[in-house]
Amino acid sequence: MAQKYDVAAYIWPAYTGDEPRAHIFWDKGIGEWQSVMTAEKKFPEHNWPRKPVWGYVNEADPFVMEMEIEAAVSHGVNVFIYDWYWYDKRPFLEQCLDNGFLKARNNKKMKFYLTWANHDATSFWDKRLTHETEHCIWDGKVDRKEFETVVNRIIDKYFSCENYYKIDGCPVFNIHFFQNLVKGLGGLDATADALGYFREQTKKAGFPDLHLQLNLIGCTADYMGFGLFCDVDMREAFRKIRFDSATHYQFLAFTNMDRDYAEVIPDAVKEWEAEEESLGFPYFPQVSIGWDNNPRANHNRFMPTICKNNTPENFEKALTEAKNFIDRHNIHPLITINSWNEWTETSYLQPDNLFGYGYLNAVKNVFGED
């Protein structure tokens, strides 16, 4: 019997050394495990360093991903959302998905879909440079010609996969930084036309339509946060562009995470309700496990925001709220989780030496089948 709820965990595909271009950020050839391995306690109450129970594995190895898939599905996680990148006219960090997940012999046990993480790539990922002013390495914006190259490649290479995640037969595609898309394409009208092209190409490939998912930054109730990225009037954007759903990537996008996790939960529920009421299309609740970006820095307390008391028990309470939200609104039963493996942001489901399998067990307690 199919699982009643679709529990989708984001994957940050940087825990592999198989991408040559990644070496400019992590020169040891093991991806961002390099930053995790060298993470230090920044102040007395800081819960670092942490170590992965599974070791510093290469997630572009299909045998590793077979193990991870088994762990995911046995605890109620049945969808992976892969962060997907395109820089300098070519993909970046695809190996985790292409060589790991898609070559795993058991990958049909779960679904996957993409979030186009179309933000700029900056020196922020390079731990050696965190004491310097952040600067751009690759621009995440694309023009119309390149956009067409990107979406046709995605349709051909990924939508065609049997286990690509669909809602009502329509492949789901999440756009991470909508405002950067608008900048690259040259405005809202041009973006609406480009996304219309994406829909038509998806239909030509044999699907009923494209399920276009918006990844929100800030609160749509007042559109706080969007002005930090570009001068896009999101109310006008929603009138011009037909999104099919929305979710978030991180609680940090809409609330203060520099406090106790138990205080964050009611604010998250309030945000979910505000989105569902104001958007005009379904909002799927996103649950973050925590936030602490300090493992990406060499010096003391690089990022002041650190979520406290984000225990598996408190995380389970947030998951229960998300389940109740889905039931209350009678929408497609999709919940997104940040994340499967965001170790350097301290928001991951994978087992560690601090809580063991606690976070995975929390998912199983709420969403696992009896």
N, C-alpha and C positions, 0 to 999 in steps of 0.2 A: 504494500500500500504506500502511495506517495506521501511524503511528509506534508502536513497541512500548511505549514508556513515556509516561505523561502527566506532563509537566513544567509545573507550575502556579506562576506568579509572582504574588505579592500586588501589588495596585495601591492606592496611597494617592491618592485622587481629588481632591487639593487643588491640582493644578497647572492651574488654570483660574480665570478671574475671573468666570465665568458665574453663580455662586451669590451672590446679594445678601447673604445672612446671613454669608457668609465675610468680608465687609469689616470686621467688627468685630475680626477677628484680623489681616487683611492689607489695610490700607487703600488700597493702590495699585491694587487691582482686578486683580491678576495671580495671586492665590492665594499659595501658599507659595513660589513662585519669588522672592517679595520677600525671604524669609529667605536663600535660596540666593545671590541676587545680592549681598547685603550681608555674607555670611559672610567672616570674616577669620581669618588665622593667629593662634592664641592663644598659641603658644609656638614656639620655633625649629624643633622637629622635627614640628610639626603640618602634615599634608598638606592644608591648605586655604589659600586659596580654590580651588574647582574649578569648571569650566564645562562645561555639557552640549554635546556635539558637535552635537546637533540644535537647539540654541538654547533659549530660554525659551518653549517652544511652549505653545499652549492645547490641553490634552488633551481638551477638550470639543468640539473641532473635528473633524468626521469625516475631513477630508482629512489632518490630522495623525495620526489614529488609523489610517488606511489605511497610512501609512508605517510606523508602529510595529508594526502587525500583520505586515506583510511582514518587518520586521526580526526579530520574535519567531519566527515560524514557520520562517524560513530558518535559524535558529540552534537549533531544537529546543524552543522554548517554545511549547506548543500549548494552554495554558489560562491564563486570567487569573482571579485571585480578587479580586473588588472589595471593598474595605472599604466597608461600607454602614452608614449612620447614620440614626437616627430620634430627633429631639429636639423637645420642645415640640409634640407631636402632629402632626409632619410630617417628611418626609425632609430630609436634609441632604447636600449634595455628591453628588447623583445625576447631575448634568449630565455628568460625565466618562463615565459608563456610558451614559446615555440618549441624549445628543446626540453623543458622540464614538464610542464603540465600536459601539453598536447601529445607528447611522446610517452607519457606514463600509461602503462597498460590498463589501469583502472580509471582513466579520466572520465569515462562515460558515467561513472557513479555520481558525478556532480556537473552542474552547469557553470558557465563563465560568461562574463561580458566585459566590455571595455569602458573605462572612463578616460577620455582624451585629456591628459594633464598638460594642457597647452599654455602653461605659464612659462616664463623665461627660465632658462637654466643659468644659475648664477654661481659665484664662488662660495655661496652659502654652504654647499655640500662639501667643501674642502676644509677639513678640520684645521689644517695648517694655516688657513687664512682668516679664521674667525675673529682675529684681533684687528683685521683691516676693514675698510669700507667695502661693502658688498658690491660686486660689479658683474655685469652680464657676460656670460660665455656664449650662449646661443639664444636667439630671439624665438619665442614661442608662437609668434603671429605668422599667419600664412595669407597669401593673396588668393584670388579666385582660382587661378590656374593650379596652384599647388593644393588648394582645398579639394579640387576635383581629383587630383592624383591620390590624395590621402583617402577620401571616402570610397573611391572605387577599389583601392587596394584593400580596405577594411571589409567591404562587401565580398570581394572575391576570396580573401584569405581567411576571414573569421566568421562572417555571417553564414557562410556555407558549412561550417562545422555542425555536426548533428547535435552537439551539446551546447551550442551557443544559446544563451538565455533569451527567451522570448515571452512576451505577454500578448495573449490572443493571437499567437502566430507571428507577431511582429518583433524583429530583433531589437533589443534594448541597447541604446547607445547614450552614454552619459558625457556631457560636455562640462569639463571641470571649471574652466575660466571663460564663461560666455563673453565677458567684457573684452577679453583679449581677442576672441574670435571676431567681434564687431570691429575692433581697431584694425585688424589685418584685412578684413574684407571691405572696409570702407564705409561703414555705417549700417544702420538698422535695415534699411530697404535692401541693400546689397546682401546683408546676412540672411534676411528672409528669403531672398531669391536663391541663395546658395543652399540653404537648408531644404528649400523646395526641390532643388536639383537632387540632393541627397535622398529625399523621399522617393522621387521618381526612379532613380537608379536602383533603389532597394526593391521597388515594385517590379522593375524590369527583370530583376534577378529571381523573381518568383515568389516574393513575400507579399502578404496583404498590404503592408505599409512599414514604415520605420516607427519605432517607439522612441521618441526623442526625450531624453531625461536631462533636466537642468540641475546642475550642482550649485547650490546656493552659497553665496558669500554674504554674511550679514543676515538681517531680518527683513523679510519682504514687507512686514507690517509698516515699517518706516524707511526701508531700503538703506539702513545704516551699513556702512562698510563699502558699498559700491563706489562711492565717491573717492575712495582711496585708490581705486584702480583706473577708472576712466569716467568721463562725463556721460554716462549712459543713463537715460531716464528709464528705469526698469518698468514703470507702468506703461510707457509707450512701447517698450520692447515686448511686453506680454501681449499687447494688442496686435502687434505686427507678426509675432512668431508663435506658431502653434506648438507649444510644448505638450507632451503627453503626461509628464509627471515630473516631480522634483524630489530631491533629497539633499542632505548635507554630506560633507566629508568628515567634519570634526566639530564637536561641541564648541571648540575655540572660535569657530566662525561667527557665533552669535551670542556667546556669553562669557563671563569672566571665569576662567579655570584656575585662577590663583586662589583657591579656597578648598574647603572640604567637599568631597564628591557628593555627599548627602545633600548639600545645599544646591548643587548643580541640577540634580534630578528634577525638582519641580519647575525650574526655569526651562529645562529641555521640553518637558511636557507642555508648558505654556507656549513655547515656540512652535512645537508641532501643531498645536491647535490653531495658532495664528496663521501658520502657513496653509493649513487645510481650508481655513475660512477665506483667506484673501487671494489665493493664487488663481482659482478658477479651474484648476486641474488637480489630480490627486497628489498628495504629499506622502512619501514613504518615510517613516521615522528612522532616524539614524541614531545609533547609540555609540558613544565613544567610551573607551576603557579608561582613559586618563590623558594627561599631557605633562611632559617634561622634556624639553628639547636640549637640555644641557649636555647629553652625551655627544653632541655634535661640536662641542667646544673644548679647547685646551685650557682656557683660563677660568677663573672663578665665576660661577653663576652668570653664564653667558645670556640666558633667557630668564627673566625674573618670574615668569608664570610657571608655577608648579602645582599640579592638582594633588591634593592630600587625601588620604584615607580612601583611595580608590581600590578597595579590597574586592575580591571576587563576590563577597556577600552583597556589597553595595552595587556592584555591577549587575548582579542578578536582579536587584530591585528595579534598576533602570530597564532591563530587558522585559521584565514583567509589565512595566508601564507601556513599553512599545507594543507588546502583544495586546494589551487592553485597548490601546489606541486603534490598532488594526481592527479589532473586533467591534469597537464602538462605531467606527466609520464605515464598516462593511466595504472596504476597498481590497484590491488585490493584495494578498498577504505577503508583502515583501518588507523585510527589515534589513537595513544596512548597518554594518558594524565597522568601526575604525579601531583596530584593523586586524588582519591576520599576522602582520609582521613589522609594524612600524616601531622597531626597537629604539631607534634614536629619538623618537618622539614619545617613548614610554606609553604606548597605546597598542598592545598586541595581545592576541589570544594564545600564541604559542607558549608552551610551558617553560618556566624558568626556575631558578634555584630559590626564589623568594616565595612564590605561591604554587609551585608545581603546576598541576593541571587545573588549578582552581578556576581560571576564567573559562576554559573549555567546559568544565563541569557545570558552570553557571548557565551556559547556553543549553547544555543537555537537560538541566533541571527545568528550564522554561519551555524549550521547544522540542526536546527529544520525544520520540514516539514511545509509548508504553509497550 
